[in-house]
């Protein structure tokens, strides 16, 4: 995204209109507000019932302070307003009727569900995966099993050499890898009971068991490697990848929103006297920057986004790829679409035509 500055075409347009008559000054205010919305960072919310692990999940995903909402489905209190660009909904147990009602109301393109505390589901990770898949089908939302507490620990801290030495010493001890904390700290496993209790306090039974299993297979693993293994088995990696994608989609939606608002402002700016608002906005909307913003916004429009699901990225590889995409979207525009879907498809088509012109030098 271009940083605002003296060479920024939008800032130049705003400055020019502010020097005009009253009509142009009002349009300048509208453009400035739209630009500020576009340039503001996407906002995320982490929601769920009390004790579902919202704070831990927010920490594991590295989200800003304040992303966690008040509990939902809390007796005597209203549910929080979930209106962020990205909503991470945390299930710490089977969904309640309140969970189901809220999840059924959230926009799929902005929402992802994490099934927290998945180490306590069934008898193994496969059961947690099956539960997440069931919730995904039920709510029509992407859902992932995670162990948020372990993920947060791998993000916040390092595995100490003393921890690793203790784990190496007990790797292969089947009684220590039992499914209870009592067995893990049992004196029968050796004299280092206090050290094991301390490790269990910091890494939980699931983390300790996974580290033991990894070291049993490969005793010489480095601390950072074991930490990466623990991060992976926490299940947080696919959630973080989708969160990153959602951020990019939110930025693209805001780009499309800017183009929409500029188009509306141009339509309302009836030329009169010395007013230049419509001419300047129309001129900007035909720039490479505006065409690209419209393309990005069109590609994430829910009405047509499924048609771009196979693109590894928005940018075409070369001129041939840009032309192929433009031709494909021209066919989409010609198909039976709702007005909103056709508007998005037209912007994608026009954007790829402009990219093709630049890549092939046709437009020079």
Residue pairs with C-beta under 8 A, 6 or more apart in sequence:
1 39
1 251
2 8
2 289
4 10
4 11
4 35
4 39
5 11
6 12
9 284
9 287
9 289
10 31
10 35
10 284
11 35
13 28
13 31
13 280
13 281
13 284
14 28
14 31
14 32
14 35
16 276
16 280
17 24
17 25
17 27
17 28
17 31
17 276
17 277
17 280
18 24
18 25
18 28
20 28
20 274
20 275
20 276
20 277
21 273
21 274
21 275
23 269
23 272
23 273
23 275
23 277
24 269
24 275
24 276
24 277
27 265
27 269
27 277
27 281
28 277
30 261
30 265
31 261
31 262
31 265
31 281
34 257
34 258
34 261
34 262
34 265
35 258
37 254
37 257
37 258
38 254
38 255
38 257
38 258
40 254
42 84
42 85
42 86
42 247
42 250
42 251
42 254
43 84
43 85
43 86
44 63
44 64
44 67
44 84
44 85
44 86
44 87
44 88
44 243
44 247
45 67
45 68
45 69
45 80
45 82
45 83
45 84
45 86
45 87
45 88
46 54
46 57
46 58
46 61
46 63
46 67
46 68
46 69
46 88
46 90
47 54
47 69
47 72
47 80
47 82
47 87
47 88
47 89
47 90
47 102
48 54
48 71
48 72
48 89
48 90
48 91
48 92
48 99
48 116
49 71
49 72
49 73
49 74
49 92
49 96
49 98
49 99
50 71
50 74
51 92
52 71
52 90
52 91
52 92
52 93
52 116
53 90
53 92
53 116
53 117
53 148
53 149
54 68
54 69
54 71
54 90
55 68
56 116
56 148
56 149
56 151
56 152
57 88
57 90
57 114
57 116
57 146
57 148
57 151
57 152
58 67
58 68
58 88
59 152
59 155
59 156
60 146
60 148
60 151
60 152
60 155
60 234
60 236
61 88
61 236
61 239
61 240
61 243
62 155
63 88
69 80
69 82
70 77
70 80
71 77
71 80
72 79
72 80
72 98
72 99
72 102
73 79
73 96
73 97
73 98
73 99
73 102
79 98
79 102
82 102
82 106
84 110
85 110
85 246
85 247
85 250
85 253
85 254
86 110
86 111
86 112
86 243
86 246
86 247
86 250
87 106
87 110
87 111
87 112
88 111
88 112
88 113
88 114
88 239
88 243
89 99
89 102
89 103
89 106
89 111
89 112
89 113
89 114
89 141
90 113
90 114
90 116
90 148
91 99
91 113
91 114
91 115
91 116
91 135
91 143
92 116
92 117
93 117
95 103
95 135
100 138
100 139
103 111
103 113
103 139
103 141
104 139
106 141
107 302
108 140
108 141
108 302
109 249
109 300
109 302
109 305
110 246
110 250
111 141
112 141
112 142
112 143
112 144
112 239
112 242
112 243
112 246
113 132
113 135
113 136
113 139
113 141
113 142
113 143
113 144
114 143
114 144
114 145
114 146
114 148
114 239
115 121
115 128
115 131
115 132
115 135
115 143
115 144
115 145
115 146
116 146
116 147
116 148
117 147
117 148
117 149
118 125
118 128
118 131
118 132
118 145
118 146
118 147
118 235
119 125
119 128
119 147
119 150
119 204
119 205
119 206
121 127
121 128
121 131
121 145
122 128
122 130
122 131
125 145
125 233
128 145
128 235
129 145
131 145
132 143
132 144
132 145
133 143
135 141
135 143
136 142
136 143
142 242
144 235
144 238
144 239
144 242
145 235
146 234
146 235
146 236
146 239
147 204
147 206
147 207
147 233
147 234
147 235
148 234
148 236
149 204
150 203
150 204
150 206
150 207
150 230
150 233
150 234
151 231
151 234
151 235
151 236
153 202
153 203
153 204
153 207
153 230
154 227
154 228
154 230
154 231
154 234
154 236
155 231
157 202
158 223
158 224
158 227
159 211
159 223
159 224
159 226
159 227
159 230
160 223
161 223
162 195
163 199
163 202
163 203
164 215
164 223
164 226
166 192
166 195
166 196
166 199
167 199
167 208
167 211
167 212
167 215
167 226
168 215
168 219
169 190
169 192
170 176
170 189
170 190
170 196
170 212
171 212
171 215
171 216
171 219
172 216
173 189
173 212
175 183
175 186
175 188
175 189
176 183
176 184
176 189
176 196
176 212
177 209
177 212
177 213
178 184
179 205
180 205
181 200
181 205
183 189
184 196
184 200
184 205
184 208
185 193
185 196
185 197
185 200
186 193
187 193
189 196
199 208
200 208
203 211
203 230
206 233
207 230
207 234
210 229
210 230
210 233
211 226
211 229
211 230
214 221
214 226
214 229
215 221
215 226
221 229
231 237
249 300
251 296
252 296
252 297
252 299
252 300
252 314
253 297
253 300
254 297
255 293
255 294
255 296
255 297
256 293
256 294
256 296
256 297
256 298
256 300
256 301
256 344
256 347
257 297
258 293
258 297
259 285
259 290
259 293
259 294
259 297
259 347
260 297
262 281
262 284
262 285
262 290
263 285
265 277
265 281
266 277
266 278
266 281
266 282
266 285
269 275
269 277
269 278
269 281
270 278
271 278
271 279
284 290
285 294
288 354
288 358
291 347
291 350
291 351
291 354
292 351
292 354
292 355
294 347
294 348
294 350
294 351
295 314
295 347
295 348
295 350
295 351
295 352
295 355
296 314
296 351
297 344
297 347
298 304
298 343
298 344
298 345
298 346
298 347
298 348
298 351
299 305
299 308
299 311
299 314
299 348
301 340
301 341
301 344
303 337
303 338
303 340
303 341
303 344
304 332
304 337
304 341
304 344
304 345
304 348
307 329
307 332
308 314
308 348
311 325
315 355
316 322
316 324
316 325
316 352
316 355
316 356
316 359
318 359
319 356
319 359
319 360
322 352
322 355
322 356
322 359
322 360
323 352
323 356
323 360
325 348
325 352
326 349
326 352
326 353
326 356
329 345
329 348
329 349
329 352
330 349
332 345
332 348
332 349
333 342
333 345
333 346
333 349
337 345
354 363
356 362
357 363
357 364
358 364
